[in-house]
Amino acid sequence: MLKAKSQRFHKLREGFRKAFSMEGLHGPLSEADRALLEKLADKIVSRRMTMPAMLFLRSVQPLNLIGSQAMVFLRPFLTPLFNQADYDRAAAIMERREGLAALVDAIEAAQANRDADKGESPGE
């Protein structure tokens, strides 16, 4: 009886630990996820949309789950413009806490590479 209570207490404690954990449920982003984010960041930078994209992404970061659900809602309208598999994977990445932060980091890195290639200093 004491062993059963101990097991229930351990299970309850583990449940609370997971409930209030700041870690994502899916683990870290995979290399394929990061490659997709880098591809998206390169497209943003090549269109000279770095600052608007950064402003938008940082302002909606607390609402990342709602944004990813909006992507799911808009899928029928946007998939003719994008690869379906990449679009679905991007929506799944944006659901995750670290997804938007990783995209912001990828955009910053792509902009820094572009500036380095042109010989400009950042912020010009």
C-alpha positions as a Markdown table, in Angstrom:
| # | Residue | x | y | z |
|---|---|---|---|---|
| 1 | Met | 0.0 | 0.0 | 0.0 |
| 2 | Leu | 2.9 | 2.3 | 0.8 |
| 3 | Lys | 4.5 | 1.5 | -2.5 |
| 4 | Ala | 1.3 | 2.3 | -4.4 |
| 5 | Lys | 1.0 | 5.7 | -2.7 |
| 6 | Ser | 4.7 | 6.4 | -3.4 |
| 7 | Gln | 4.1 | 5.7 | -7.1 |
| 8 | Arg | 1.1 | 7.9 | -7.3 |
| 9 | Phe | 3.0 | 10.7 | -5.6 |
| 10 | His | 5.9 | 10.3 | -8.0 |
| 11 | Lys | 3.5 | 10.3 | -11.0 |
| 12 | Leu | 1.8 | 13.5 | -9.7 |
| 13 | Arg | 5.1 | 15.2 | -9.1 |
| 14 | Glu | 6.3 | 14.4 | -12.6 |
| 15 | Gly | 3.0 | 15.7 | -14.0 |
| 16 | Phe | 3.5 | 19.0 | -12.2 |
| 17 | Arg | 7.1 | 19.2 | -13.4 |
| 18 | Lys | 6.0 | 18.8 | -17.0 |
| 19 | Ala | 3.0 | 21.1 | -16.7 |
| 20 | Phe | 5.1 | 24.0 | -15.6 |
| 21 | Ser | 8.1 | 23.3 | -17.7 |
| 22 | Met | 9.4 | 26.0 | -20.0 |
| 23 | Glu | 10.7 | 23.4 | -22.5 |
| 24 | Gly | 8.8 | 22.6 | -25.6 |
| 25 | Leu | 7.0 | 19.4 | -26.0 |
| 26 | His | 8.7 | 18.6 | -29.3 |
| 27 | Gly | 12.3 | 19.0 | -28.2 |
| 28 | Pro | 14.8 | 21.2 | -30.1 |
| 29 | Leu | 14.3 | 22.1 | -33.7 |
| 30 | Ser | 15.7 | 19.6 | -36.2 |
| 31 | Glu | 18.3 | 20.4 | -38.8 |
| 32 | Ala | 15.5 | 20.2 | -41.5 |
| 33 | Asp | 13.4 | 22.7 | -39.5 |
| 34 | Arg | 16.4 | 25.1 | -39.3 |
| 35 | Ala | 17.1 | 24.7 | -43.0 |
| 36 | Leu | 13.5 | 25.6 | -43.8 |
| 37 | Leu | 13.7 | 28.7 | -41.5 |
| 38 | Glu | 17.0 | 29.7 | -43.2 |
| 39 | Lys | 15.4 | 29.4 | -46.6 |
| 40 | Leu | 12.5 | 31.5 | -45.5 |
| 41 | Ala | 14.8 | 34.1 | -43.9 |
| 42 | Asp | 16.8 | 34.3 | -47.2 |
| 43 | Lys | 13.6 | 35.0 | -49.1 |
| 44 | Ile | 12.7 | 37.7 | -46.6 |
| 45 | Val | 16.1 | 39.4 | -46.8 |
| 46 | Ser | 16.3 | 39.1 | -50.6 |
| 47 | Arg | 13.0 | 41.0 | -50.8 |
| 48 | Arg | 14.4 | 43.7 | -48.4 |
| 49 | Met | 11.7 | 43.0 | -45.9 |
| 50 | Thr | 14.0 | 42.5 | -42.9 |
| 51 | Met | 12.8 | 45.3 | -40.7 |
| 52 | Pro | 9.1 | 44.9 | -41.3 |
| 53 | Ala | 9.4 | 41.1 | -40.7 |
| 54 | Met | 11.4 | 41.6 | -37.5 |
| 55 | Leu | 9.0 | 44.2 | -36.2 |
| 56 | Phe | 6.0 | 41.9 | -37.0 |
| 57 | Leu | 7.6 | 38.7 | -35.6 |
| 58 | Arg | 8.7 | 40.3 | -32.4 |
| 59 | Ser | 5.4 | 41.9 | -31.8 |
| 60 | Val | 3.4 | 38.7 | -32.3 |
| 61 | Gln | 5.8 | 36.4 | -30.5 |
| 62 | Pro | 3.5 | 36.0 | -27.5 |
| 63 | Leu | 0.7 | 35.0 | -29.9 |
| 64 | Asn | 2.6 | 32.3 | -31.8 |
| 65 | Leu | 0.0 | 29.6 | -31.4 |
| 66 | Ile | -2.8 | 31.9 | -32.8 |
| 67 | Gly | -0.5 | 32.8 | -35.7 |
| 68 | Ser | 0.2 | 29.2 | -36.5 |
| 69 | Gln | -3.5 | 28.5 | -36.4 |
| 70 | Ala | -4.1 | 31.4 | -38.8 |
| 71 | Met | -1.6 | 29.8 | -41.1 |
| 72 | Val | -3.6 | 26.6 | -41.1 |
| 73 | Phe | -6.8 | 28.6 | -41.8 |
| 74 | Leu | -5.1 | 30.4 | -44.8 |
| 75 | Arg | -3.6 | 27.2 | -46.2 |
| 76 | Pro | -6.0 | 26.8 | -49.1 |
| 77 | Phe | -5.3 | 30.3 | -50.3 |
| 78 | Leu | -1.5 | 30.3 | -49.8 |
| 79 | Thr | -0.5 | 26.8 | -50.9 |
| 80 | Pro | -0.6 | 27.6 | -54.6 |
| 81 | Leu | 2.2 | 30.0 | -53.9 |
| 82 | Phe | 4.2 | 27.7 | -51.6 |
| 83 | Asn | 5.3 | 24.1 | -51.5 |
| 84 | Gln | 2.6 | 22.3 | -49.5 |
| 85 | Ala | 5.0 | 20.2 | -47.4 |
| 86 | Asp | 7.2 | 23.2 | -46.5 |
| 87 | Tyr | 4.1 | 25.3 | -45.7 |
| 88 | Asp | 2.7 | 22.7 | -43.3 |
| 89 | Arg | 6.1 | 22.2 | -41.6 |
| 90 | Ala | 6.5 | 26.0 | -41.2 |
| 91 | Ala | 3.0 | 26.1 | -39.6 |
| 92 | Ala | 4.1 | 23.4 | -37.2 |
| 93 | Ile | 7.4 | 25.2 | -36.4 |
| 94 | Met | 5.5 | 28.4 | -35.6 |
| 95 | Glu | 3.3 | 26.5 | -33.1 |
| 96 | Arg | 6.4 | 25.9 | -31.0 |
| 97 | Arg | 7.8 | 28.4 | -28.5 |
| 98 | Glu | 11.2 | 28.4 | -30.0 |
| 99 | Gly | 10.0 | 28.6 | -33.6 |
| 100 | Leu | 9.5 | 32.4 | -33.9 |
| 101 | Ala | 12.8 | 33.1 | -32.0 |
| 102 | Ala | 14.6 | 30.7 | -34.4 |
| 103 | Leu | 13.1 | 32.5 | -37.4 |
| 104 | Val | 14.2 | 35.9 | -36.0 |
| 105 | Asp | 17.7 | 34.6 | -35.5 |
| 106 | Ala | 17.8 | 33.2 | -39.0 |
| 107 | Ile | 16.7 | 36.5 | -40.5 |
| 108 | Glu | 19.3 | 38.4 | -38.5 |
| 109 | Ala | 22.0 | 35.9 | -39.7 |
| 110 | Ala | 20.8 | 36.2 | -43.3 |
| 111 | Gln | 20.9 | 40.0 | -43.2 |
| 112 | Ala | 24.3 | 39.9 | -41.6 |
| 113 | Asn | 25.6 | 37.7 | -44.4 |
| 114 | Arg | 24.0 | 39.9 | -47.1 |
| 115 | Asp | 25.6 | 43.0 | -45.5 |
| 116 | Ala | 29.0 | 41.2 | -45.3 |
| 117 | Asp | 28.8 | 40.2 | -48.9 |
| 118 | Lys | 28.1 | 43.8 | -49.9 |
| 119 | Gly | 30.7 | 45.2 | -47.5 |
| 120 | Glu | 28.1 | 47.3 | -45.6 |
| 121 | Ser | 28.1 | 47.8 | -41.9 |
| 122 | Pro | 24.9 | 46.5 | -40.1 |
| 123 | Gly | 22.1 | 49.0 | -39.9 |
| 124 | Glu | 22.9 | 50.9 | -43.1 |
